[in-house]
């Protein structure tokens, strides 16, 4: 700790002696279109099956999703609730969706329950952490940090201490030990004075000069701030006024605030002490709000919570000040709070070591504090501004111009020119470009005219677009933020992607894959493929319908009921393992058992045919020779163990398989 600003900061600790942030898919009317074609809406089939009392994880997941993606949260909550009641091991995303669905129907208590469950099962997910308010401080700092900002060490920094920047006219005013003269024994650097330097461009400056007038003395001066009309300047100085140097009872020379007036010749004169200065405590680092009606400063005066606190005081029209008020424990801690700055939006920035940070003093921000300070709402929030402003070293003296988008701050971080240096960067909007396409899940074909909606992390809609013939979309996003992009189109199930944008600008690409919910059906089509019916399992050497198979056959039953002109051929197949004659007889019994089940449920017998084909119609090269049987995997054999429900006729049109 060899810098003057460090001394200024430490003296607040030791005695504060000197100066140093989904739309509803609509099925086309079968009444009008029986003559030409027909459709199957799988969500309606699933609903019909579920309402008959059948239960399975897959059934309830698909039903819940079909309503969730259409924002029909009452029905989504119903079917996700049925899913949870099965008490099966699930993808954790279903707990999150269920919680949001419950929140969508204002069942907040139940929603909270399932968000806690989600957090327990996926503790590293930021959504669960945010809900539980248990995000650790490093995560918070990381969220606020910007990797895309390049910080510049200003060219006029010296090997001595330079810090505490304020813009004035076409330049900046800052404190520096470059003035020469007597040295301060604490660090063997010259005492601090205020200097000005004119801007050439954003990072280039002219000649550094001492501030004009009677401000600088043989002791320390720093932390200047100017009234909006440019008439007054408030600054910090040792308790040295009218050539009198004063100490408290312990022999300590305290810091004090002073006000200077701009003379007609452009110099700062008429130095006045602030009326609440004292020999017994320090007052330093002034900052004014936009209108110049309030002055914020740091002090260890009576009523301070810690080593130094931020205070506020009214500024009168003549430049005099009212009585100071401590900002309270919502801002101040038992540690050091110092170097306040108020931007034109009314946001307070200050440095502190009383809050969790990256190390040393960090810069913190309290949004809209200036608007709240005179209201009954004293619920100030404090946020670490993150890197690159903050580091593992001391970071302080934050100043920003929201018009020019220029930030200055001071730091004794490694790589600087001296003990403390002034750094700058431009405030840029970190933007991400997300692009993507909407395609068919099974065929990968482009899906024109789909609707793509962008949501924020809390589910609020930000923007929506309809894709053109190229099925592409793009959105401009912020950095380090959570978003959700959802695509939907009539007769398709929606798809969505949730993601957090990186902190550095880059292009993101998404592929949203929609699965057909409404499909055209024609003779020769296989309902098993259309309805995504897997293998219908029977118990070993049995042909009676098992419960899990019954759920799948219920889908076929629903379609047959919906289309009374439909006739189907039920076909059961096996793999090559086992004797051929046995496989043929067993598969035939199973096909006929399936047919009888549908007849018992009210389907006319003449609409159904059934036959088992054993191993005679394989779909791959897992032939019945011993070498082929042994060389195939279980998954390959499974492809041959299938059930087919071939539409032989519908609406007067018949299946000619020879032409197929």
C-alpha positions as MATLAB code, in Angstrom:
seq = 'XXXXXXXXXXXXXXXXXXXXXXXXXXXXXXXXXXXXXXXXXXXXXXXXXXXXXXXXXXXXXXXXXXXXXXXXXXXXXXXXXXXXXXXXXXXXXXXXXXXXXXXXXXXXXXXXXXXXXXXXXXXXXXXXXXXXXXXXXXXXXXXXXXXXXXXXXXXXXXXXXXXXXXXXXXXXXXXXXXXXXXXXXXXXXXXXXXXXXXXXXXXXXXXXXXXXXXXXXXXXXXXXXXXXXXXXXXXXXXXXXXXXXXXXXXXXXXXXXXXXXXXXXXXXXXXXXXXXXXXXXXXXXXXXXXXXXXXXXXXXXXXXXXXXXXXXXXXXXXXXXXXXXXXXXXXXXXXXXXXXXXXXXXXXXXXXXXXXXXXXXXXXXXXXXXXXXXXXXXXXXXXXXXXXXXXXXXXXXXXXXXXXXXXXXXXXXXXXXXXXXXXXXXXXXXXXXXXXXXXXXXXXXXXXXXXXXXXXXXXXXXXXXXXXXXXXXXXXXXXXXXXXXXXXXXXXXXXXXXXXXXXXXXXXXXXXXXXXXXXXXXXXXXXXXXXXXXXXXXXXXXXXXXXXXXXXXXXXXXXXXXXXXXXXXXXXXXXXXXXXXXXXXXXXXXXXXXXXXXXXXXXXXXXXXXXXXXXXXXXXXXXXXXXXXXXXXXXXXXXXXXXXXXXXXXXXXXXXXXXX';
ca = [
       0.000    0.000    0.000;
       2.229    2.760   -1.242;
      -0.274    5.071   -2.880;
      -1.767    8.313   -1.666;
      -5.275    7.210   -2.563;
      -4.713    4.061   -0.523;
      -3.650    6.263    2.354;
      -6.760    8.363    1.893;
      -8.877    5.205    2.003;
      -7.060    3.686    4.924;
      -7.317    6.753    7.011;
     -11.078    6.251    7.114;
     -10.220    2.931    8.743;
      -7.491    4.224   11.007;
      -8.919    7.714   11.530;
      -9.981    8.956    8.096;
      -7.272   11.597    7.798;
      -6.897   12.358    4.146;
      -8.644   11.662    0.756;
      -8.386    8.724   -0.535;
     -20.811   -0.489   -8.193;
     -48.162  -22.244  -29.119;
     -50.850  -21.771  -30.792;
     -53.859  -24.069  -31.066;
     -53.499  -26.309  -34.156;
     -56.793  -26.482  -36.016;
     -57.674  -29.748  -37.675;
     -59.311  -29.281  -41.011;
     -62.924  -30.347  -40.957;
     -63.188  -34.015  -41.831;
     -66.825  -33.459  -42.757;
     -65.828  -31.409  -45.757;
     -62.753  -33.323  -46.742;
     -63.562  -37.024  -46.349;
     -63.670  -37.384  -50.114;
     -60.073  -36.294  -50.584;
     -58.004  -36.900  -47.454;
     -58.073  -37.134  -43.676;
     -55.923  -35.973  -40.764;
     -54.893  -37.364  -37.382;
     -54.215  -34.837  -34.581;
     -52.090  -36.776  -32.133;
     -52.761  -34.446  -29.205;
     -56.488  -35.126  -29.535;
     -55.816  -38.855  -29.671;
     -53.645  -38.640  -26.551;
     -56.306  -36.625  -24.738;
     -58.949  -39.183  -25.595;
     -56.744  -42.012  -24.331;
     -55.889  -40.184  -21.106;
     -59.477  -39.235  -20.389;
     -60.375  -42.921  -20.476;
     -58.131  -43.376  -17.476;
     -54.998  -44.727  -19.092;
     -51.719  -43.560  -17.529;
     -48.093  -43.487  -18.621;
     -45.110  -41.131  -18.383;
     -44.958  -40.696  -22.146;
     -48.685  -40.003  -22.396;
     -48.713  -37.290  -19.731;
     -45.457  -35.712  -20.896;
     -46.797  -35.285  -24.416;
     -50.166  -34.005  -23.224;
     -48.617  -31.548  -20.784;
     -46.202  -30.280  -23.431;
     -48.966  -29.842  -26.006;
     -50.749  -27.375  -23.696;
     -47.627  -25.807  -22.167;
     -46.260  -24.795  -25.556;
     -49.591  -23.217  -26.424;
     -49.605  -21.278  -23.141;
     -52.781  -23.071  -22.036;
     -51.489  -23.332  -18.511;
     -54.610  -24.678  -16.830;
     -54.562  -27.832  -18.949;
     -50.760  -27.969  -18.860;
     -50.862  -27.905  -15.055;
     -53.501  -30.652  -15.056;
     -51.508  -33.114  -17.136;
     -48.117  -32.247  -15.652;
     -49.802  -32.841  -12.295;
     -50.844  -36.297  -13.466;
     -47.263  -36.848  -14.584;
     -45.884  -35.909  -11.169;
     -48.408  -38.212   -9.485;
     -46.784  -41.197  -11.218;
     -43.694  -40.540   -9.048;
     -41.323  -41.645  -11.774;
     -37.796  -40.362  -12.436;
     -38.211  -37.461  -14.857;
     -36.151  -34.951  -16.758;
     -35.861  -32.004  -14.346;
     -37.215  -29.648  -17.006;
     -40.674  -31.066  -16.340;
     -40.553  -29.830  -12.734;
     -39.678  -26.361  -13.987;
     -42.477  -26.391  -16.577;
     -44.969  -27.627  -14.006;
     -43.981  -24.817  -11.631;
     -44.470  -22.226  -14.378;
     -47.804  -23.749  -15.370;
     -48.959  -23.522  -11.750;
     -47.794  -19.915  -11.568;
     -49.789  -19.305  -14.749;
     -52.958  -20.223  -12.852;
     -51.857  -18.238   -9.777;
     -51.257  -21.310   -7.627;
     -48.125  -19.728   -6.219;
     -47.824  -21.983   -3.201;
     -47.752  -25.122   -5.317;
     -45.482  -23.429   -7.856;
     -42.981  -22.622   -5.115;
     -43.040  -26.254   -4.009;
     -42.075  -27.531   -7.426;
     -39.462  -24.815   -7.965;
     -37.832  -25.987   -4.746;
     -37.967  -29.544   -6.065;
     -36.420  -28.332   -9.322;
     -33.653  -26.559   -7.408;
     -32.957  -29.659   -5.320;
     -32.622  -31.849   -8.391;
     -30.690  -29.309  -10.472;
     -28.887  -27.084   -7.973;
     -26.612  -25.449  -10.545;
     -29.444  -24.132  -12.691;
     -29.647  -20.329  -12.452;
     -33.437  -20.386  -12.546;
     -33.590  -22.430   -9.374;
     -30.884  -20.337   -7.742;
     -32.671  -17.103   -8.533;
     -35.896  -18.447   -7.087;
     -34.232  -19.607   -3.907;
     -32.316  -16.310   -3.603;
     -29.223  -18.358   -2.968;
     -27.002  -17.265   -5.802;
     -23.534  -16.760   -4.285;
     -21.868  -13.376   -4.625;
     -19.345  -14.572   -7.199;
     -22.143  -15.635   -9.492;
     -23.797  -12.250   -9.070;
     -20.545  -10.472   -9.868;
     -19.958  -12.713  -12.857;
     -23.408  -11.901  -14.190;
     -22.646   -8.186  -14.077;
     -19.172   -8.496  -15.586;
     -18.411   -7.679  -19.200;
     -15.755   -9.594  -21.086;
     -16.171   -7.541  -24.246;
     -15.068   -4.201  -22.751;
     -11.499   -3.039  -23.347;
     -10.119   -0.872  -20.540;
      -7.517    1.762  -21.414;
      -4.875    3.148  -19.047;
      -4.898    6.881  -19.782;
      -1.781    8.261  -21.399;
      -1.229   11.049  -18.838;
      -0.921    8.673  -15.850;
       2.445    8.837  -14.102;
       4.494    6.594  -11.852;
       2.931    8.535   -8.972;
      -0.669    8.460   -7.755;
      -3.336    9.662  -10.245;
      -7.004    9.138   -9.448;
     -10.500   10.568   -8.920;
     -11.754   11.817  -12.291;
     -14.492   14.380  -13.033;
     -15.383   15.855  -16.435;
     -15.318   19.634  -16.678;
     -15.897   21.663  -19.845;
     -13.837   19.964  -22.598;
     -11.566   18.070  -20.273;
     -11.268   16.294  -16.964;
     -10.169   17.230  -13.470;
      -8.305   14.709  -11.328;
      -5.997   14.403   -8.326;
      -2.324   13.668   -8.735;
       0.920   13.645   -6.794;
       2.839   14.919   -9.825;
       2.953   18.494   -8.578;
       6.350   18.282   -6.876;
       7.021   20.208   -3.733;
       7.136   18.802   -0.243;
       6.640   15.050    0.086;
       4.139   13.344    2.277;
       6.099   11.158    4.678;
       3.589    8.276    4.529;
       4.522    7.273    0.976;
       7.331    9.641    0.043;
       5.209   11.062   -2.779;
       4.373   14.740   -3.129;
       1.119   15.917   -1.656;
      -1.908   15.657   -3.940;
      -3.156   18.575   -6.011;
      -6.011   19.002   -8.489;
      -5.098   19.071  -12.185;
      -6.950   19.600  -15.455;
      -6.313   18.182  -18.906;
      -8.118   18.920  -22.161;
      -9.532   16.106  -24.279;
      -8.342   15.654  -27.841;
     -10.426   12.539  -28.455;
     -11.861    9.723  -26.315;
      -8.460    8.493  -25.098;
      -6.053   11.256  -26.142;
      -5.394   14.375  -24.095;
      -3.387   17.570  -24.189;
      -1.096   19.099  -21.607;
      -1.803   18.502  -17.920;
      -2.082   21.720  -15.912;
      -2.782   22.629  -12.301;
      -6.325   23.804  -11.744;
      -6.438   27.565  -11.919;
      -7.032   29.600   -8.782;
      -6.479   29.256   -5.060;
      -7.572   25.615   -4.642;
      -4.235   23.810   -4.365;
      -2.139   24.201   -1.227;
       0.926   22.537    0.222;
      -1.358   19.780    1.630;
      -3.760   17.349   -0.072;
      -6.592   18.290   -2.461;
      -8.705   15.858   -4.457;
     -12.225   14.739   -5.474;
     -13.627   17.775   -7.251;
     -17.247   18.039   -8.418;
     -18.937   20.943  -10.244;
     -22.424   22.378   -9.921;
     -24.671   22.077  -13.024;
     -24.382   25.816  -13.706;
     -20.600   25.631  -13.398;
     -20.549   28.320  -10.728;
     -19.380   26.228   -7.778;
     -16.822   23.512   -7.228;
     -16.842   21.257   -4.154;
     -13.598   19.456   -3.327;
     -11.711   17.702   -0.534;
      -8.735   19.098    1.335;
      -6.911   18.533    4.595;
      -8.084   20.705    7.464;
      -6.000   23.633    6.214;
      -7.762   26.946    5.746;
      -6.488   30.481    5.686;
      -2.991   29.191    6.339;
      -4.081   27.427    9.534;
      -3.401   23.694    9.861;
      -5.579   22.040   12.536;
      -5.525   18.645   14.218;
      -7.916   16.806   16.520;
      -7.139   15.889   20.121;
      -5.163   12.844   18.958;
      -2.943   14.863   16.667;
      -4.726   13.844   13.455;
      -5.392   16.319   10.664;
      -8.853   15.432    9.324;
     -10.364   15.758    5.840;
     -12.823   18.529    5.078;
     -15.107   19.681    2.279;
     -14.652   23.089    0.668;
     -16.551   25.120   -1.890;
     -14.868   27.339   -4.472;
     -16.528   29.909   -6.733;
     -15.669   30.476  -10.398;
     -14.286   33.961  -10.995;
     -14.802   35.999  -14.143;
     -11.220   35.297  -15.200;
     -11.876   31.525  -15.105;
     -10.046   30.796  -11.863;
     -11.418   29.150   -8.749;
     -11.372   31.425   -5.783;
     -13.470   32.417   -2.763;
     -12.800   29.212   -0.869;
     -15.375   28.454    1.847;
     -15.472   25.691    4.426;
     -18.609   23.541    4.665;
     -20.413   24.306    7.903;
     -20.474   20.696    9.198;
     -16.726   20.186    8.820;
     -15.072   19.247   12.086;
     -11.674   18.783   13.609;
     -12.983   15.554   15.184;
     -14.080   13.622   12.061;
     -13.479   13.622    8.329;
     -15.788   14.705    5.468;
     -14.665   13.975    1.903;
     -15.342   12.961   -1.726;
     -18.318   15.097   -2.790;
     -20.756   14.082   -5.565;
     -23.738   16.046   -6.926;
     -26.975   14.814   -8.448;
     -28.149   15.929  -11.901;
     -29.926   19.058  -10.707;
     -27.274   19.998   -8.163;
     -29.811   19.944   -5.350;
     -28.200   17.125   -3.370;
     -24.610   16.488   -2.452;
     -23.389   13.022   -1.461;
     -20.159   12.520    0.445;
     -18.235   10.128    2.701;
     -17.643   10.683    6.402;
     -16.972    9.018    9.745;
     -18.991   11.631   11.606;
     -21.158   10.589   14.592;
     -23.923    8.207   13.475;
     -21.658    6.329   11.072;
     -22.362    2.588   10.857;
     -18.810    1.568   10.047;
     -15.418    2.926    9.249;
     -16.898    5.455    6.829;
     -20.418    5.922    5.425;
     -22.147    7.683    2.530;
     -24.189   10.729    3.551;
     -26.468   13.122    1.643;
     -27.221   16.803    2.192;
     -29.456   19.357    0.445;
     -27.740   22.067   -1.613;
     -29.269   25.515   -1.371;
     -29.521   27.930   -4.307;
     -26.617   29.980   -2.992;
     -24.370   26.919   -2.804;
     -24.615   26.493    0.937;
     -25.576   23.138    2.403;
     -28.273   21.878    4.768;
     -27.855   19.221    7.439;
     -26.367   15.848    6.407;
     -28.274   12.566    6.590;
     -26.785    9.067    6.686;
     -28.078    6.869    3.831;
     -28.616    4.109    6.347;
     -27.831    0.419    6.609;
     -29.354   -0.367    3.210;
     -26.210    1.201    1.722;
     -23.676    1.513    4.508;
     -21.991   -1.358    6.300;
     -19.573   -1.901    9.122;
     -16.797   -1.510    6.548;
     -15.745    1.373    4.324;
     -18.114    3.111    1.954;
     -16.475    5.956    0.105;
     -16.004    7.786   -3.231;
     -19.694    8.304   -4.092;
     -20.768    9.301   -7.602;
     -24.285   10.062   -8.832;
     -25.009    9.626  -12.548;
     -27.664   11.551  -14.473;
     -30.176    8.705  -14.008;
     -29.997    9.041  -10.230;
     -27.931    5.874   -9.732;
     -25.422    6.006   -6.896;
     -21.990    4.432   -7.416;
     -19.575    4.052   -4.527;
     -16.636    1.952   -3.395;
     -16.825   -0.426   -0.465;
     -15.075   -3.291    1.236;
     -18.125   -4.048    3.348;
     -19.881   -6.108    0.656;
     -18.647   -9.328   -0.963;
     -16.398   -8.448   -3.841;
     -13.409   -9.477   -5.894;
     -10.883   -8.051   -3.446;
      -9.925   -4.770   -1.836;
     -12.368   -1.998   -2.601;
     -14.988   -2.784   -5.236;
     -17.356   -0.391   -6.989;
     -21.055   -0.915   -6.224;
     -24.245    0.536   -7.647;
     -27.595    1.445   -6.105;
     -30.095    2.188   -8.855;
     -32.477    5.162   -8.606;
     -31.220    6.057   -5.141;
     -31.470    9.799   -5.750;
     -35.208    9.459   -6.506;
     -35.783    7.366   -3.393;
     -33.705    9.258   -0.872;
     -36.458   11.748    0.024;
     -39.302    9.241   -0.185;
     -40.599    6.767    2.339;
     -39.121    3.973    0.188;
     -35.619    3.560    1.566;
     -35.306    0.034    0.146;
     -32.057    0.713   -1.673;
     -30.540   -2.240   -3.515;
     -26.779   -2.631   -3.858;
     -25.128   -4.448   -6.753;
     -21.476   -5.177   -7.478;
     -20.768   -3.785  -10.973;
     -18.329   -6.605  -11.755;
     -15.329   -6.654  -14.065;
     -13.630   -4.903  -15.733;
     -14.200   -2.049  -13.269;
     -13.593   -4.320  -10.297;
     -10.573   -6.504   -9.756;
      -8.779   -8.210   -6.898;
      -7.171   -4.817   -6.130;
      -8.645   -1.482   -4.977;
     -11.100    0.002   -7.486;
     -12.668    3.386   -6.759;
     -13.395    6.871   -8.074;
     -16.047    5.744  -10.590;
     -17.424    8.415  -12.959;
     -19.598    8.012  -16.058;
     -21.080   10.231  -18.743;
     -24.232    8.597  -20.100;
     -24.311   10.932  -23.106;
     -20.813   10.262  -24.388;
     -20.934    6.694  -22.973;
     -17.534    7.257  -21.341;
     -16.506    5.769  -17.964;
     -13.520    6.634  -15.796;
     -12.365    4.838  -12.688;
      -9.223    4.527  -10.612;
      -7.355    1.428   -9.525;
      -4.053    0.224   -8.142;
      -4.332   -3.025  -10.137;
      -1.298   -4.706  -11.627;
      -0.064   -3.492  -15.009;
      -0.546    0.204  -14.307;
       1.989    2.986  -14.732;
       2.063    4.003  -11.103;
       0.695    3.414   -7.650;
      -2.855    4.462   -8.680;
      -3.912    5.053  -12.272;
      -6.980    6.368  -14.048;
      -8.628    3.964  -16.502;
     -11.342    4.546  -19.081;
     -13.622    2.642  -21.421;
     -16.654    3.264  -23.592;
     -20.038    1.955  -22.478;
     -21.137   -0.236  -25.363;
     -24.318   -2.207  -25.608;
     -23.197   -5.810  -25.647;
     -25.404   -7.363  -28.301;
     -25.741  -10.934  -29.438;
     -27.219  -11.951  -32.758;
     -29.179  -15.178  -32.607;
     -30.169  -16.728  -35.934;
     -31.936  -19.948  -36.700;
     -34.197  -22.021  -38.880;
     -37.521  -23.761  -38.335;
     -37.540  -27.301  -39.730;
     -39.553  -30.503  -39.675;
     -38.323  -32.861  -36.949;
     -38.503  -35.988  -39.099;
     -37.788  -34.768  -42.623;
     -35.596  -31.716  -41.853;
     -37.601  -29.809  -44.446;
     -37.951  -26.046  -43.940;
     -41.252  -24.866  -42.454;
     -42.214  -21.453  -43.910;
     -44.708  -19.136  -42.184;
     -43.952  -20.511  -38.701;
     -44.238  -18.086  -35.796;
     -41.090  -17.566  -33.732;
     -41.405  -15.798  -30.376;
     -38.589  -14.446  -28.201;
     -39.130  -14.475  -24.411;
     -36.965  -13.214  -21.568;
     -35.842  -15.513  -18.781;
     -39.030  -14.875  -16.806;
     -41.304  -15.805  -19.699;
     -42.265  -12.301  -20.831;
     -42.691  -11.955  -24.587;
     -40.168   -9.571  -26.144;
     -40.663   -9.978  -29.891;
     -42.323  -12.270  -32.424;
     -41.722  -12.907  -36.119;
     -43.197  -14.966  -38.933;
     -40.507  -16.723  -40.977;
     -40.497  -16.539  -44.762;
     -39.913  -19.225  -47.363;
     -36.344  -19.699  -46.145;
     -37.758  -20.442  -42.634;
     -35.001  -18.340  -41.026;
     -35.204  -15.863  -38.153;
     -32.901  -13.596  -36.191;
     -33.072  -11.564  -32.985;
     -30.725   -8.987  -31.465;
     -30.171   -9.909  -27.812;
     -28.292   -8.579  -24.807;
     -25.205  -10.265  -23.378;
     -25.202  -12.529  -20.334;
     -28.994  -12.792  -20.254;
     -31.400  -15.704  -20.250;
     -33.801  -16.075  -23.165;
     -36.222  -18.588  -24.624;
     -37.047  -18.859  -28.339;
     -40.152  -20.830  -29.287;
     -41.402  -21.778  -32.769;
     -44.946  -22.864  -33.561;
     -47.180  -23.473  -36.541;
     -50.657  -24.769  -37.070;
     -50.745  -28.569  -37.199;
     -47.304  -28.869  -35.567;
     -46.156  -29.310  -31.978;
     -44.021  -26.398  -30.812;
     -40.300  -26.489  -30.091;
     -38.272  -24.171  -27.912;
     -34.687  -23.504  -26.906;
     -33.708  -21.894  -23.596;
     -30.221  -20.416  -23.350;
     -28.080  -17.784  -21.666;
     -26.148  -15.517  -23.978;
     -22.378  -15.283  -23.413;
     -20.705  -12.179  -22.082;
     -18.757  -11.571  -25.253;
     -20.375  -10.636  -28.547;
     -20.763  -13.549  -30.904;
     -23.334  -15.048  -33.225;
     -25.543  -17.853  -31.949;
     -27.331  -20.344  -34.191;
     -30.446  -22.307  -33.287;
     -32.394  -25.068  -35.001;
     -36.029  -25.376  -33.976;
     -37.561  -28.693  -34.971;
     -41.335  -29.014  -35.148;
     -43.084  -32.351  -35.114;
     -46.317  -32.690  -37.054;
     -49.343  -32.907  -34.814;
     -51.843  -33.102  -37.670;
     -50.882  -35.528  -40.412;
     -52.605  -36.435  -43.645;
     -53.557  -40.097  -43.731;
     -54.143  -42.171  -46.819;
     -54.622  -45.810  -47.709;
     -51.482  -47.908  -47.168;
     -50.297  -45.657  -44.351;
     -49.219  -47.343  -41.118;
     -50.984  -45.908  -38.068;
     -48.181  -47.226  -35.870;
     -45.779  -44.788  -37.528;
     -48.248  -41.904  -37.624;
     -49.150  -42.330  -33.950;
     -45.587  -43.130  -32.871;
     -46.608  -46.505  -31.472;
     -43.571  -48.488  -30.316;
     -43.350  -52.266  -30.084;
     -46.512  -53.664  -28.556;
     -45.123  -56.066  -26.014;
     -46.808  -59.231  -24.876;
     -45.740  -61.369  -21.962;
     -43.396  -64.190  -22.914;
     -45.191  -66.858  -24.952;
     -48.502  -65.028  -24.388;
     -50.941  -63.289  -26.690;
     -53.166  -61.464  -24.210;
     -53.019  -57.649  -24.216;
     -50.793  -56.187  -21.486;
     -51.646  -52.854  -19.822;
     -48.814  -50.945  -21.465;
     -49.806  -52.363  -24.873;
     -53.430  -51.440  -24.197;
     -52.463  -47.760  -23.890;
     -50.945  -47.849  -27.376;
     -53.870  -49.748  -28.915;
     -56.183  -47.120  -27.449;
     -54.626  -44.655  -29.901;
     -55.668  -46.882  -32.802;
     -59.108  -47.247  -31.304;
     -59.507  -43.469  -31.130;
     -58.635  -43.081  -34.830;
     -60.947  -45.905  -35.911;
     -63.757  -44.308  -33.925;
     -63.088  -40.911  -35.499;
     -63.066  -42.326  -39.062;
     -65.869  -44.891  -39.445;
     -64.954  -45.566  -43.091;
     -61.431  -46.649  -42.167;
     -60.455  -50.317  -42.491;
     -57.117  -51.614  -41.198;
     -54.993  -54.725  -41.431;
     -53.265  -55.627  -38.167;
     -49.881  -57.208  -38.761;
     -47.572  -58.673  -36.140;
     -43.920  -59.450  -36.861;
     -41.009  -61.085  -35.015;
     -37.259  -61.276  -35.391;
     -35.414  -64.413  -36.467;
     -34.616  -65.741  -33.042;
     -36.588  -68.906  -32.384;
     -38.093  -71.454  -34.801;
     -39.816  -69.935  -37.842;
     -43.014  -71.943  -37.431;
     -43.317  -70.999  -33.787;
     -42.741  -67.295  -34.529;
     -45.408  -67.342  -37.233;
     -48.046  -68.956  -35.011;
     -47.252  -66.744  -32.010;
     -47.354  -63.536  -34.076;
     -50.630  -64.610  -35.668;
     -52.215  -65.185  -32.255;
     -51.030  -61.768  -31.125;
     -52.375  -59.996  -34.226;
     -55.759  -61.678  -33.807;
     -55.756  -60.873  -30.088;
     -55.251  -57.216  -30.955;
     -58.117  -57.418  -33.485;
     -60.420  -58.994  -30.925;
     -59.576  -56.268  -28.398;
     -60.700  -53.609  -30.885;
     -63.880  -55.565  -31.702;
     -64.666  -55.823  -28.004;
     -64.316  -52.038  -27.815;
     -66.996  -51.541  -30.485;
     -65.165  -51.613  -33.815;
     -67.039  -53.620  -36.429;
     -65.305  -56.916  -37.216;
     -65.546  -56.383  -40.978;
     -63.345  -53.289  -40.640;
     -60.453  -55.304  -39.210;
     -58.201  -58.007  -40.593;
     -55.273  -59.502  -38.719;
     -52.386  -61.786  -39.499;
     -49.036  -62.734  -38.027;
     -46.060  -62.904  -40.343;
     -43.459  -64.204  -37.929;
     -39.973  -63.552  -39.270;
     -40.945  -63.507  -42.952;
     -40.923  -59.713  -43.444;
     -37.690  -58.394  -41.952;
     -36.832  -54.719  -42.376;
     -33.045  -55.109  -42.189;
     -30.228  -57.582  -42.829;
     -30.683  -59.472  -39.577;
     -31.578  -62.605  -41.514;
     -32.321  -65.967  -40.053;
     -28.977  -67.577  -40.787;
     -27.079  -68.201  -37.521;
     -24.265  -65.855  -38.516;
     -26.677  -62.986  -39.198;
     -28.639  -63.566  -36.017;
     -25.552  -63.449  -33.841;
     -23.997  -60.462  -35.607;
     -26.994  -58.153  -35.101;
     -27.441  -55.980  -32.030;
     -30.510  -56.060  -29.817;
     -31.569  -52.717  -31.280;
     -31.382  -54.128  -34.802;
     -33.439  -57.186  -33.841;
     -35.955  -54.891  -32.175;
     -36.672  -53.155  -35.490;
     -38.098  -56.425  -36.763;
     -40.288  -57.013  -33.691;
     -42.997  -54.607  -34.749;
     -46.723  -54.166  -35.041;
     -48.303  -52.541  -38.066;
     -51.777  -51.093  -38.493;
     -52.047  -50.658  -42.269;
     -54.954  -48.573  -43.567;
     -56.524  -50.761  -46.262;
     -59.235  -48.247  -47.153;
     -60.672  -44.882  -46.081;
     -63.280  -42.592  -47.594;
     -63.791  -44.942  -50.525;
     -60.083  -45.042  -51.403;
     -58.298  -48.388  -51.143;
     -54.695  -49.423  -50.675;
     -53.000  -51.008  -53.651;
     -49.784  -52.222  -52.023;
     -48.436  -53.536  -55.296;
     -48.268  -49.969  -56.553;
     -46.706  -48.833  -53.350;
];
